[in-house]
């Protein structure tokens, strides 16, 4: 299923923010910052990317239902694999 780029705008913005956070983590490492601070920021990047992934899967599911494919049109194993890949 192809995702509608209009529906992906919030996800794109979230990933761009995570990209900025990740650049900050790299700077922190290069500057020799405290381990706890670096790990805290890295965890924030990870959570942001996880949320983006879940939003992508949820949007895909919503589009399937909205396009009349209904639950019968969903591949349960494929959806399960997508969700588990983010876990």
URZIJO-V945475 format. One record per residue. OMEGA is omega as a letter, one per 40 degrees, with the letter a starting at -180 (* if undefined). Layout:
omega->OMEGA
omega->OMEGA
This chain:
omega->i
omega->i
omega->i
omega->a
omega->i
omega->a
omega->a
omega->a
omega->i
omega->i
omega->i
omega->i
omega->i
omega->i
omega->i
omega->i
omega->i
omega->i
omega->i
omega->i
omega->a
omega->i
omega->i
omega->i
omega->i
omega->i
omega->i
omega->i
omega->i
omega->a
omega->i
omega->a
omega->a
omega->a
omega->a
omega->i
omega->a
omega->a
omega->i
omega->i
omega->i
omega->i
omega->i
omega->i
omega->a
omega->i
omega->a
omega->i
omega->i
omega->i
omega->i
omega->i
omega->i
omega->i
omega->i
omega->i
omega->a
omega->i
omega->i
omega->i
omega->i
omega->i
omega->i
omega->a
omega->a
omega->a
omega->i
omega->i
omega->i
omega->a
omega->i
omega->a
omega->a
omega->i
omega->a
omega->a
omega->a
omega->i
omega->i
omega->a
omega->i
omega->i
omega->a
omega->i
omega->i
omega->a
omega->*
